[in-house]
Amino acid sequence: MEAQLKRGFIEACVLATVAGRESYGYQIVKDAPAALELTESTLYPVLKRLEQAGCITARSAEHNGRLRKYYRITDAGRARIEEFLAAWPAVQNIYRYVEGAQS
């Protein structure tokens, strides 16, 4: 997937990943769609942005002697997912337009 297009989906996918249950960085990378090719170095700035925007909260807990940060979605994060999904018809129209150029 092209980098610009992928970047537009990362935040929504991260929010969707923590929507069902809280999770931590490595697990979010594993759970995200493979097509995103999400890495931890890409993920952590996204998590920071989402936390600053109030879309997720974070808590630290010890795991095997080390602190691990766990992330959970907030109401603002759920609203962001709804906004993303509401934009889908416009995305489909653009896709059909581009697809029409192949005819």
Phi and psi restraints in degrees (range 20) as a CNS / XPLOR table:
assign (resid 1 and name C) (resid 2 and name N)
       (resid 2 and name CA) (resid 2 and name C) 1.0 -63.8 20.0 2
assign (resid 2 and name N) (resid 2 and name CA)
       (resid 2 and name C) (resid 3 and name N) 1.0 141.2 20.0 2
assign (resid 2 and name C) (resid 3 and name N)
       (resid 3 and name CA) (resid 3 and name C) 1.0 -59.5 20.0 2
assign (resid 3 and name N) (resid 3 and name CA)
       (resid 3 and name C) (resid 4 and name N) 1.0 -43.6 20.0 2
assign (resid 3 and name C) (resid 4 and name N)
       (resid 4 and name CA) (resid 4 and name C) 1.0 -62.9 20.0 2
assign (resid 4 and name N) (resid 4 and name CA)
       (resid 4 and name C) (resid 5 and name N) 1.0 -43.8 20.0 2
assign (resid 4 and name C) (resid 5 and name N)
       (resid 5 and name CA) (resid 5 and name C) 1.0 -65.3 20.0 2
assign (resid 5 and name N) (resid 5 and name CA)
       (resid 5 and name C) (resid 6 and name N) 1.0 -43.5 20.0 2
assign (resid 5 and name C) (resid 6 and name N)
       (resid 6 and name CA) (resid 6 and name C) 1.0 -60.7 20.0 2
assign (resid 6 and name N) (resid 6 and name CA)
       (resid 6 and name C) (resid 7 and name N) 1.0 -41.8 20.0 2
assign (resid 6 and name C) (resid 7 and name N)
       (resid 7 and name CA) (resid 7 and name C) 1.0 -59.0 20.0 2
assign (resid 7 and name N) (resid 7 and name CA)
       (resid 7 and name C) (resid 8 and name N) 1.0 -34.2 20.0 2
assign (resid 7 and name C) (resid 8 and name N)
       (resid 8 and name CA) (resid 8 and name C) 1.0 -68.5 20.0 2
assign (resid 8 and name N) (resid 8 and name CA)
       (resid 8 and name C) (resid 9 and name N) 1.0 -20.7 20.0 2
assign (resid 8 and name C) (resid 9 and name N)
       (resid 9 and name CA) (resid 9 and name C) 1.0 -98.0 20.0 2
assign (resid 9 and name N) (resid 9 and name CA)
       (resid 9 and name C) (resid 10 and name N) 1.0 -16.9 20.0 2
assign (resid 9 and name C) (resid 10 and name N)
       (resid 10 and name CA) (resid 10 and name C) 1.0 -60.5 20.0 2
assign (resid 10 and name N) (resid 10 and name CA)
       (resid 10 and name C) (resid 11 and name N) 1.0 -50.0 20.0 2
assign (resid 10 and name C) (resid 11 and name N)
       (resid 11 and name CA) (resid 11 and name C) 1.0 -59.4 20.0 2
assign (resid 11 and name N) (resid 11 and name CA)
       (resid 11 and name C) (resid 12 and name N) 1.0 -44.8 20.0 2
assign (resid 11 and name C) (resid 12 and name N)
       (resid 12 and name CA) (resid 12 and name C) 1.0 -62.1 20.0 2
assign (resid 12 and name N) (resid 12 and name CA)
       (resid 12 and name C) (resid 13 and name N) 1.0 -40.6 20.0 2
assign (resid 12 and name C) (resid 13 and name N)
       (resid 13 and name CA) (resid 13 and name C) 1.0 -68.8 20.0 2
assign (resid 13 and name N) (resid 13 and name CA)
       (resid 13 and name C) (resid 14 and name N) 1.0 -37.9 20.0 2
assign (resid 13 and name C) (resid 14 and name N)
       (resid 14 and name CA) (resid 14 and name C) 1.0 -64.4 20.0 2
assign (resid 14 and name N) (resid 14 and name CA)
       (resid 14 and name C) (resid 15 and name N) 1.0 -45.1 20.0 2
assign (resid 14 and name C) (resid 15 and name N)
       (resid 15 and name CA) (resid 15 and name C) 1.0 -61.3 20.0 2
assign (resid 15 and name N) (resid 15 and name CA)
       (resid 15 and name C) (resid 16 and name N) 1.0 -42.5 20.0 2
assign (resid 15 and name C) (resid 16 and name N)
       (resid 16 and name CA) (resid 16 and name C) 1.0 -63.4 20.0 2
assign (resid 16 and name N) (resid 16 and name CA)
       (resid 16 and name C) (resid 17 and name N) 1.0 -34.8 20.0 2
assign (resid 16 and name C) (resid 17 and name N)
       (resid 17 and name CA) (resid 17 and name C) 1.0 -66.8 20.0 2
assign (resid 17 and name N) (resid 17 and name CA)
       (resid 17 and name C) (resid 18 and name N) 1.0 -37.4 20.0 2
assign (resid 17 and name C) (resid 18 and name N)
       (resid 18 and name CA) (resid 18 and name C) 1.0 -95.4 20.0 2
assign (resid 18 and name N) (resid 18 and name CA)
       (resid 18 and name C) (resid 19 and name N) 1.0 4.6 20.0 2
assign (resid 18 and name C) (resid 19 and name N)
       (resid 19 and name CA) (resid 19 and name C) 1.0 -70.5 20.0 2
assign (resid 19 and name N) (resid 19 and name CA)
       (resid 19 and name C) (resid 20 and name N) 1.0 -35.7 20.0 2
assign (resid 19 and name C) (resid 20 and name N)
       (resid 20 and name CA) (resid 20 and name C) 1.0 -83.9 20.0 2
assign (resid 20 and name N) (resid 20 and name CA)
       (resid 20 and name C) (resid 21 and name N) 1.0 -32.5 20.0 2
assign (resid 20 and name C) (resid 21 and name N)
       (resid 21 and name CA) (resid 21 and name C) 1.0 -161.8 20.0 2
assign (resid 21 and name N) (resid 21 and name CA)
       (resid 21 and name C) (resid 22 and name N) 1.0 155.7 20.0 2
assign (resid 21 and name C) (resid 22 and name N)
       (resid 22 and name CA) (resid 22 and name C) 1.0 -67.6 20.0 2
assign (resid 22 and name N) (resid 22 and name CA)
       (resid 22 and name C) (resid 23 and name N) 1.0 154.1 20.0 2
assign (resid 22 and name C) (resid 23 and name N)
       (resid 23 and name CA) (resid 23 and name C) 1.0 -151.5 20.0 2
assign (resid 23 and name N) (resid 23 and name CA)
       (resid 23 and name C) (resid 24 and name N) 1.0 173.5 20.0 2
assign (resid 23 and name C) (resid 24 and name N)
       (resid 24 and name CA) (resid 24 and name C) 1.0 -124.2 20.0 2
assign (resid 24 and name N) (resid 24 and name CA)
       (resid 24 and name C) (resid 25 and name N) 1.0 166.6 20.0 2
assign (resid 24 and name C) (resid 25 and name N)
       (resid 25 and name CA) (resid 25 and name C) 1.0 -46.3 20.0 2
assign (resid 25 and name N) (resid 25 and name CA)
       (resid 25 and name C) (resid 26 and name N) 1.0 -58.3 20.0 2
assign (resid 25 and name C) (resid 26 and name N)
       (resid 26 and name CA) (resid 26 and name C) 1.0 -60.5 20.0 2
assign (resid 26 and name N) (resid 26 and name CA)
       (resid 26 and name C) (resid 27 and name N) 1.0 -39.9 20.0 2
assign (resid 26 and name C) (resid 27 and name N)
       (resid 27 and name CA) (resid 27 and name C) 1.0 -68.3 20.0 2
assign (resid 27 and name N) (resid 27 and name CA)
       (resid 27 and name C) (resid 28 and name N) 1.0 -37.2 20.0 2
assign (resid 27 and name C) (resid 28 and name N)
       (resid 28 and name CA) (resid 28 and name C) 1.0 -61.8 20.0 2
assign (resid 28 and name N) (resid 28 and name CA)
       (resid 28 and name C) (resid 29 and name N) 1.0 -42.7 20.0 2
assign (resid 28 and name C) (resid 29 and name N)
       (resid 29 and name CA) (resid 29 and name C) 1.0 -59.3 20.0 2
assign (resid 29 and name N) (resid 29 and name CA)
       (resid 29 and name C) (resid 30 and name N) 1.0 -43.8 20.0 2
assign (resid 29 and name C) (resid 30 and name N)
       (resid 30 and name CA) (resid 30 and name C) 1.0 -67.3 20.0 2
assign (resid 30 and name N) (resid 30 and name CA)
       (resid 30 and name C) (resid 31 and name N) 1.0 -35.6 20.0 2
assign (resid 30 and name C) (resid 31 and name N)
       (resid 31 and name CA) (resid 31 and name C) 1.0 -82.5 20.0 2
assign (resid 31 and name N) (resid 31 and name CA)
       (resid 31 and name C) (resid 32 and name N) 1.0 -21.9 20.0 2
assign (resid 31 and name C) (resid 32 and name N)
       (resid 32 and name CA) (resid 32 and name C) 1.0 -66.0 20.0 2
assign (resid 32 and name N) (resid 32 and name CA)
       (resid 32 and name C) (resid 33 and name N) 1.0 153.0 20.0 2
assign (resid 32 and name C) (resid 33 and name N)
       (resid 33 and name CA) (resid 33 and name C) 1.0 -56.2 20.0 2
assign (resid 33 and name N) (resid 33 and name CA)
       (resid 33 and name C) (resid 34 and name N) 1.0 136.3 20.0 2
assign (resid 33 and name C) (resid 34 and name N)
       (resid 34 and name CA) (resid 34 and name C) 1.0 -59.1 20.0 2
assign (resid 34 and name N) (resid 34 and name CA)
       (resid 34 and name C) (resid 35 and name N) 1.0 -30.9 20.0 2
assign (resid 34 and name C) (resid 35 and name N)
       (resid 35 and name CA) (resid 35 and name C) 1.0 -62.9 20.0 2
assign (resid 35 and name N) (resid 35 and name CA)
       (resid 35 and name C) (resid 36 and name N) 1.0 -23.1 20.0 2
assign (resid 35 and name C) (resid 36 and name N)
       (resid 36 and name CA) (resid 36 and name C) 1.0 -71.4 20.0 2
assign (resid 36 and name N) (resid 36 and name CA)
       (resid 36 and name C) (resid 37 and name N) 1.0 -24.8 20.0 2
assign (resid 36 and name C) (resid 37 and name N)
       (resid 37 and name CA) (resid 37 and name C) 1.0 51.6 20.0 2
assign (resid 37 and name N) (resid 37 and name CA)
       (resid 37 and name C) (resid 38 and name N) 1.0 44.0 20.0 2
assign (resid 37 and name C) (resid 38 and name N)
       (resid 38 and name CA) (resid 38 and name C) 1.0 -70.2 20.0 2
assign (resid 38 and name N) (resid 38 and name CA)
       (resid 38 and name C) (resid 39 and name N) 1.0 133.8 20.0 2
assign (resid 38 and name C) (resid 39 and name N)
       (resid 39 and name CA) (resid 39 and name C) 1.0 -118.2 20.0 2
assign (resid 39 and name N) (resid 39 and name CA)
       (resid 39 and name C) (resid 40 and name N) 1.0 162.2 20.0 2
assign (resid 39 and name C) (resid 40 and name N)
       (resid 40 and name CA) (resid 40 and name C) 1.0 -62.5 20.0 2
assign (resid 40 and name N) (resid 40 and name CA)
       (resid 40 and name C) (resid 41 and name N) 1.0 -35.6 20.0 2
assign (resid 40 and name C) (resid 41 and name N)
       (resid 41 and name CA) (resid 41 and name C) 1.0 -67.7 20.0 2
assign (resid 41 and name N) (resid 41 and name CA)
       (resid 41 and name C) (resid 42 and name N) 1.0 -27.1 20.0 2
assign (resid 41 and name C) (resid 42 and name N)
       (resid 42 and name CA) (resid 42 and name C) 1.0 -81.9 20.0 2
assign (resid 42 and name N) (resid 42 and name CA)
       (resid 42 and name C) (resid 43 and name N) 1.0 -36.1 20.0 2
assign (resid 42 and name C) (resid 43 and name N)
       (resid 43 and name CA) (resid 43 and name C) 1.0 -67.2 20.0 2
assign (resid 43 and name N) (resid 43 and name CA)
       (resid 43 and name C) (resid 44 and name N) 1.0 -47.4 20.0 2
assign (resid 43 and name C) (resid 44 and name N)
       (resid 44 and name CA) (resid 44 and name C) 1.0 -61.6 20.0 2
assign (resid 44 and name N) (resid 44 and name CA)
       (resid 44 and name C) (resid 45 and name N) 1.0 -39.1 20.0 2
assign (resid 44 and name C) (resid 45 and name N)
       (resid 45 and name CA) (resid 45 and name C) 1.0 -63.6 20.0 2
assign (resid 45 and name N) (resid 45 and name CA)
       (resid 45 and name C) (resid 46 and name N) 1.0 -34.3 20.0 2
assign (resid 45 and name C) (resid 46 and name N)
       (resid 46 and name CA) (resid 46 and name C) 1.0 -66.0 20.0 2
assign (resid 46 and name N) (resid 46 and name CA)
       (resid 46 and name C) (resid 47 and name N) 1.0 -45.2 20.0 2
assign (resid 46 and name C) (resid 47 and name N)
       (resid 47 and name CA) (resid 47 and name C) 1.0 -59.9 20.0 2
assign (resid 47 and name N) (resid 47 and name CA)
       (resid 47 and name C) (resid 48 and name N) 1.0 -40.9 20.0 2
assign (resid 47 and name C) (resid 48 and name N)
       (resid 48 and name CA) (resid 48 and name C) 1.0 -63.7 20.0 2
assign (resid 48 and name N) (resid 48 and name CA)
       (resid 48 and name C) (resid 49 and name N) 1.0 -44.7 20.0 2
assign (resid 48 and name C) (resid 49 and name N)
       (resid 49 and name CA) (resid 49 and name C) 1.0 -61.6 20.0 2
assign (resid 49 and name N) (resid 49 and name CA)
       (resid 49 and name C) (resid 50 and name N) 1.0 -43.9 20.0 2
assign (resid 49 and name C) (resid 50 and name N)
       (resid 50 and name CA) (resid 50 and name C) 1.0 -65.8 20.0 2
assign (resid 50 and name N) (resid 50 and name CA)
       (resid 50 and name C) (resid 51 and name N) 1.0 -36.6 20.0 2
assign (resid 50 and name C) (resid 51 and name N)
       (resid 51 and name CA) (resid 51 and name C) 1.0 -68.4 20.0 2
assign (resid 51 and name N) (resid 51 and name CA)
       (resid 51 and name C) (resid 52 and name N) 1.0 -43.5 20.0 2
assign (resid 51 and name C) (resid 52 and name N)
       (resid 52 and name CA) (resid 52 and name C) 1.0 -63.7 20.0 2
assign (resid 52 and name N) (resid 52 and name CA)
       (resid 52 and name C) (resid 53 and name N) 1.0 -31.2 20.0 2
assign (resid 52 and name C) (resid 53 and name N)
       (resid 53 and name CA) (resid 53 and name C) 1.0 -81.7 20.0 2
assign (resid 53 and name N) (resid 53 and name CA)
       (resid 53 and name C) (resid 54 and name N) 1.0 -4.6 20.0 2
assign (resid 53 and name C) (resid 54 and name N)
       (resid 54 and name CA) (resid 54 and name C) 1.0 79.8 20.0 2
assign (resid 54 and name N) (resid 54 and name CA)
       (resid 54 and name C) (resid 55 and name N) 1.0 15.2 20.0 2
assign (resid 54 and name C) (resid 55 and name N)
       (resid 55 and name CA) (resid 55 and name C) 1.0 -84.7 20.0 2
assign (resid 55 and name N) (resid 55 and name CA)
       (resid 55 and name C) (resid 56 and name N) 1.0 -22.7 20.0 2
assign (resid 55 and name C) (resid 56 and name N)
       (resid 56 and name CA) (resid 56 and name C) 1.0 -139.0 20.0 2
assign (resid 56 and name N) (resid 56 and name CA)
       (resid 56 and name C) (resid 57 and name N) 1.0 159.7 20.0 2
assign (resid 56 and name C) (resid 57 and name N)
       (resid 57 and name CA) (resid 57 and name C) 1.0 -119.7 20.0 2
assign (resid 57 and name N) (resid 57 and name CA)
       (resid 57 and name C) (resid 58 and name N) 1.0 159.1 20.0 2
assign (resid 57 and name C) (resid 58 and name N)
       (resid 58 and name CA) (resid 58 and name C) 1.0 -130.5 20.0 2
assign (resid 58 and name N) (resid 58 and name CA)
       (resid 58 and name C) (resid 59 and name N) 1.0 145.9 20.0 2
assign (resid 58 and name C) (resid 59 and name N)
       (resid 59 and name CA) (resid 59 and name C) 1.0 -136.2 20.0 2
assign (resid 59 and name N) (resid 59 and name CA)
       (resid 59 and name C) (resid 60 and name N) 1.0 149.7 20.0 2
assign (resid 59 and name C) (resid 60 and name N)
       (resid 60 and name CA) (resid 60 and name C) 1.0 -104.4 20.0 2
assign (resid 60 and name N) (resid 60 and name CA)
       (resid 60 and name C) (resid 61 and name N) 1.0 141.2 20.0 2
assign (resid 60 and name C) (resid 61 and name N)
       (resid 61 and name CA) (resid 61 and name C) 1.0 -146.5 20.0 2
assign (resid 61 and name N) (resid 61 and name CA)
       (resid 61 and name C) (resid 62 and name N) 1.0 149.8 20.0 2
assign (resid 61 and name C) (resid 62 and name N)
       (resid 62 and name CA) (resid 62 and name C) 1.0 -77.3 20.0 2
assign (resid 62 and name N) (resid 62 and name CA)
       (resid 62 and name C) (resid 63 and name N) 1.0 137.1 20.0 2
assign (resid 62 and name C) (resid 63 and name N)
       (resid 63 and name CA) (resid 63 and name C) 1.0 -141.6 20.0 2
assign (resid 63 and name N) (resid 63 and name CA)
       (resid 63 and name C) (resid 64 and name N) 1.0 116.9 20.0 2
assign (resid 63 and name C) (resid 64 and name N)
       (resid 64 and name CA) (resid 64 and name C) 1.0 52.8 20.0 2
assign (resid 64 and name N) (resid 64 and name CA)
       (resid 64 and name C) (resid 65 and name N) 1.0 41.9 20.0 2
assign (resid 64 and name C) (resid 65 and name N)
       (resid 65 and name CA) (resid 65 and name C) 1.0 81.7 20.0 2
assign (resid 65 and name N) (resid 65 and name CA)
       (resid 65 and name C) (resid 66 and name N) 1.0 2.0 20.0 2
assign (resid 65 and name C) (resid 66 and name N)
       (resid 66 and name CA) (resid 66 and name C) 1.0 -126.1 20.0 2
assign (resid 66 and name N) (resid 66 and name CA)
       (resid 66 and name C) (resid 67 and name N) 1.0 152.3 20.0 2
assign (resid 66 and name C) (resid 67 and name N)
       (resid 67 and name CA) (resid 67 and name C) 1.0 -78.7 20.0 2
assign (resid 67 and name N) (resid 67 and name CA)
       (resid 67 and name C) (resid 68 and name N) 1.0 135.9 20.0 2
assign (resid 67 and name C) (resid 68 and name N)
       (resid 68 and name CA) (resid 68 and name C) 1.0 -126.9 20.0 2
assign (resid 68 and name N) (resid 68 and name CA)
       (resid 68 and name C) (resid 69 and name N) 1.0 138.3 20.0 2
assign (resid 68 and name C) (resid 69 and name N)
       (resid 69 and name CA) (resid 69 and name C) 1.0 -93.1 20.0 2
assign (resid 69 and name N) (resid 69 and name CA)
       (resid 69 and name C) (resid 70 and name N) 1.0 129.0 20.0 2
assign (resid 69 and name C) (resid 70 and name N)
       (resid 70 and name CA) (resid 70 and name C) 1.0 -110.1 20.0 2
assign (resid 70 and name N) (resid 70 and name CA)
       (resid 70 and name C) (resid 71 and name N) 1.0 136.6 20.0 2
assign (resid 70 and name C) (resid 71 and name N)
       (resid 71 and name CA) (resid 71 and name C) 1.0 -114.2 20.0 2
assign (resid 71 and name N) (resid 71 and name CA)
       (resid 71 and name C) (resid 72 and name N) 1.0 142.6 20.0 2
assign (resid 71 and name C) (resid 72 and name N)
       (resid 72 and name CA) (resid 72 and name C) 1.0 -137.2 20.0 2
assign (resid 72 and name N) (resid 72 and name CA)
       (resid 72 and name C) (resid 73 and name N) 1.0 143.1 20.0 2
assign (resid 72 and name C) (resid 73 and name N)
       (resid 73 and name CA) (resid 73 and name C) 1.0 -73.4 20.0 2
assign (resid 73 and name N) (resid 73 and name CA)
       (resid 73 and name C) (resid 74 and name N) 1.0 152.0 20.0 2
assign (resid 73 and name C) (resid 74 and name N)
       (resid 74 and name CA) (resid 74 and name C) 1.0 -112.8 20.0 2
assign (resid 74 and name N) (resid 74 and name CA)
       (resid 74 and name C) (resid 75 and name N) 1.0 177.2 20.0 2
assign (resid 74 and name C) (resid 75 and name N)
       (resid 75 and name CA) (resid 75 and name C) 1.0 -61.0 20.0 2
assign (resid 75 and name N) (resid 75 and name CA)
       (resid 75 and name C) (resid 76 and name N) 1.0 -37.3 20.0 2
assign (resid 75 and name C) (resid 76 and name N)
       (resid 76 and name CA) (resid 76 and name C) 1.0 -64.0 20.0 2
assign (resid 76 and name N) (resid 76 and name CA)
       (resid 76 and name C) (resid 77 and name N) 1.0 -36.2 20.0 2
assign (resid 76 and name C) (resid 77 and name N)
       (resid 77 and name CA) (resid 77 and name C) 1.0 -67.5 20.0 2
assign (resid 77 and name N) (resid 77 and name CA)
       (resid 77 and name C) (resid 78 and name N) 1.0 -40.0 20.0 2
assign (resid 77 and name C) (resid 78 and name N)
       (resid 78 and name CA) (resid 78 and name C) 1.0 -63.6 20.0 2
assign (resid 78 and name N) (resid 78 and name CA)
       (resid 78 and name C) (resid 79 and name N) 1.0 -38.7 20.0 2
assign (resid 78 and name C) (resid 79 and name N)
       (resid 79 and name CA) (resid 79 and name C) 1.0 -64.1 20.0 2
assign (resid 79 and name N) (resid 79 and name CA)
       (resid 79 and name C) (resid 80 and name N) 1.0 -37.4 20.0 2
assign (resid 79 and name C) (resid 80 and name N)
       (resid 80 and name CA) (resid 80 and name C) 1.0 -63.8 20.0 2
assign (resid 80 and name N) (resid 80 and name CA)
       (resid 80 and name C) (resid 81 and name N) 1.0 -39.1 20.0 2
assign (resid 80 and name C) (resid 81 and name N)
       (resid 81 and name CA) (resid 81 and name C) 1.0 -63.4 20.0 2
assign (resid 81 and name N) (resid 81 and name CA)
       (resid 81 and name C) (resid 82 and name N) 1.0 -42.6 20.0 2
assign (resid 81 and name C) (resid 82 and name N)
       (resid 82 and name CA) (resid 82 and name C) 1.0 -61.1 20.0 2
assign (resid 82 and name N) (resid 82 and name CA)
       (resid 82 and name C) (resid 83 and name N) 1.0 -40.6 20.0 2
assign (resid 82 and name C) (resid 83 and name N)
       (resid 83 and name CA) (resid 83 and name C) 1.0 -62.1 20.0 2
assign (resid 83 and name N) (resid 83 and name CA)
       (resid 83 and name C) (resid 84 and name N) 1.0 -43.0 20.0 2
assign (resid 83 and name C) (resid 84 and name N)
       (resid 84 and name CA) (resid 84 and name C) 1.0 -60.2 20.0 2
assign (resid 84 and name N) (resid 84 and name CA)
       (resid 84 and name C) (resid 85 and name N) 1.0 -47.1 20.0 2
assign (resid 84 and name C) (resid 85 and name N)
       (resid 85 and name CA) (resid 85 and name C) 1.0 -67.2 20.0 2
assign (resid 85 and name N) (resid 85 and name CA)
       (resid 85 and name C) (resid 86 and name N) 1.0 -34.4 20.0 2
assign (resid 85 and name C) (resid 86 and name N)
       (resid 86 and name CA) (resid 86 and name C) 1.0 -65.7 20.0 2
assign (resid 86 and name N) (resid 86 and name CA)
       (resid 86 and name C) (resid 87 and name N) 1.0 -25.0 20.0 2
assign (resid 86 and name C) (resid 87 and name N)
       (resid 87 and name CA) (resid 87 and name C) 1.0 -80.5 20.0 2
assign (resid 87 and name N) (resid 87 and name CA)
       (resid 87 and name C) (resid 88 and name N) 1.0 -8.7 20.0 2
assign (resid 87 and name C) (resid 88 and name N)
       (resid 88 and name CA) (resid 88 and name C) 1.0 -56.0 20.0 2
assign (resid 88 and name N) (resid 88 and name CA)
       (resid 88 and name C) (resid 89 and name N) 1.0 -44.8 20.0 2
assign (resid 88 and name C) (resid 89 and name N)
       (resid 89 and name CA) (resid 89 and name C) 1.0 -57.6 20.0 2
assign (resid 89 and name N) (resid 89 and name CA)
       (resid 89 and name C) (resid 90 and name N) 1.0 -38.2 20.0 2
assign (resid 89 and name C) (resid 90 and name N)
       (resid 90 and name CA) (resid 90 and name C) 1.0 -65.7 20.0 2
assign (resid 90 and name N) (resid 90 and name CA)
       (resid 90 and name C) (resid 91 and name N) 1.0 -39.9 20.0 2
assign (resid 90 and name C) (resid 91 and name N)
       (resid 91 and name CA) (resid 91 and name C) 1.0 -62.8 20.0 2
assign (resid 91 and name N) (resid 91 and name CA)
       (resid 91 and name C) (resid 92 and name N) 1.0 -42.7 20.0 2
assign (resid 91 and name C) (resid 92 and name N)
       (resid 92 and name CA) (resid 92 and name C) 1.0 -62.3 20.0 2
assign (resid 92 and name N) (resid 92 and name CA)
       (resid 92 and name C) (resid 93 and name N) 1.0 -39.8 20.0 2
assign (resid 92 and name C) (resid 93 and name N)
       (resid 93 and name CA) (resid 93 and name C) 1.0 -62.8 20.0 2
assign (resid 93 and name N) (resid 93 and name CA)
       (resid 93 and name C) (resid 94 and name N) 1.0 -41.2 20.0 2
assign (resid 93 and name C) (resid 94 and name N)
       (resid 94 and name CA) (resid 94 and name C) 1.0 -65.4 20.0 2
assign (resid 94 and name N) (resid 94 and name CA)
       (resid 94 and name C) (resid 95 and name N) 1.0 -43.6 20.0 2
assign (resid 94 and name C) (resid 95 and name N)
       (resid 95 and name CA) (resid 95 and name C) 1.0 -59.1 20.0 2
assign (resid 95 and name N) (resid 95 and name CA)
       (resid 95 and name C) (resid 96 and name N) 1.0 -46.6 20.0 2
assign (resid 95 and name C) (resid 96 and name N)
       (resid 96 and name CA) (resid 96 and name C) 1.0 -62.4 20.0 2
assign (resid 96 and name N) (resid 96 and name CA)
       (resid 96 and name C) (resid 97 and name N) 1.0 -37.6 20.0 2
assign (resid 96 and name C) (resid 97 and name N)
       (resid 97 and name CA) (resid 97 and name C) 1.0 -61.2 20.0 2
assign (resid 97 and name N) (resid 97 and name CA)
       (resid 97 and name C) (resid 98 and name N) 1.0 -49.4 20.0 2
assign (resid 97 and name C) (resid 98 and name N)
       (resid 98 and name CA) (resid 98 and name C) 1.0 -65.3 20.0 2
assign (resid 98 and name N) (resid 98 and name CA)
       (resid 98 and name C) (resid 99 and name N) 1.0 -41.2 20.0 2
assign (resid 98 and name C) (resid 99 and name N)
       (resid 99 and name CA) (resid 99 and name C) 1.0 -60.2 20.0 2
assign (resid 99 and name N) (resid 99 and name CA)
       (resid 99 and name C) (resid 100 and name N) 1.0 -35.5 20.0 2
assign (resid 99 and name C) (resid 100 and name N)
       (resid 100 and name CA) (resid 100 and name C) 1.0 -64.5 20.0 2
assign (resid 100 and name N) (resid 100 and name CA)
       (resid 100 and name C) (resid 101 and name N) 1.0 -24.8 20.0 2
assign (resid 100 and name C) (resid 101 and name N)
       (resid 101 and name CA) (resid 101 and name C) 1.0 -68.9 20.0 2
assign (resid 101 and name N) (resid 101 and name CA)
       (resid 101 and name C) (resid 102 and name N) 1.0 -18.4 20.0 2
assign (resid 101 and name C) (resid 102 and name N)
       (resid 102 and name CA) (resid 102 and name C) 1.0 -84.0 20.0 2
assign (resid 102 and name N) (resid 102 and name CA)
       (resid 102 and name C) (resid 103 and name N) 1.0 -10.5 20.0 2
